[in-house]
Amino acid sequence: MDFEKIKKDILDKQLSNFYLLHGEEPYFVDQLTHFIEHTILQPEERDFNQMVLYGAETSVQRIIEEAKQFPFGAPYRVVIVKEAQELLNIEQLRAYLENPNPQAILVISAKGEKIDGRLAIVQLAKKKFVEFYSPKIKDYQMPAFIQEYLRSQGIQADKHVCDMIYEGVGTEISVLANEVRKIRLYFGKDNIHLKAEDVEKLIGVNREFNAFELSNAVMQRNFEKAARIVHFFKKNPKQHPAIPIVAGIFNSFYQLYAIYLANIQSESQAAEMLKLHPYVAKNLMGYKRNFSEEDCEMAILYCTRCDARIKGVNNHSTDAFDEIFDLIYRLTHKYWW
């Protein structure tokens, strides 16, 4: 079920006797668990009617015993099991779920992993109760997710600004949420139109010198621009570690190589088949003018070699950013030998 739909139903008192919250992305699991913990019962009702357990410290038998108790001076008894990925024999909850206490609400919150969908408790949650699965958001999905998340918070931002934010927060949704809170506090209003200079000031991401701009410069065969960006990174190595920089360049060539292998002929086809944002697909199709299929093969080889040397393979003295300088020279000049 949808995250916002679950919250709305709870606020509307359309409650389920069982909530199964799980998935590789912990942020939304934590948010829903916290929301349930602080919403269903009033503060004065919680002392006698709300129990919070932890998977590694409890048992299925204890959970069932708590859930079978009836509330005292409250409409429901709420039993929350946090970090349920550590709970042993979780499938033994099936017997209780087939005949649950109608005045109890049991919440199983497992973050960091998906509970096996073949288990009966998952099937029961899907059919009779509420199941929320939160998958890890993939790298290629993050800019679009950031744009949608900003929109849900009353913030408008174009693709370039979302790319800048992604450069600063990566795939950590909790970090993104914290940065969005900072943005909202700074502006103090709704309907915010976020600009690149705002991101530079509030999140600390430079709009000219970031990994996305470096990858674009390399794919455009603009050595001068790429060299300026790498020089900036070299002065700020803690903020710009070398290995992810090389990974970003590698990924651009790998995606372009995939376009050649799949014989993709249009931007829409590239976006659909490779699961790319349309903006990225458009750029990649344009980069076909700069690099052939054979060029991509050589570029991937040199990116892999650079990554290994940065990690110390056959290299005990050269600075990591000097290795990247050599890489971008080879790539932009197509110097393969």
Disulfide bonds with the S-S distance in Angstrom:
none
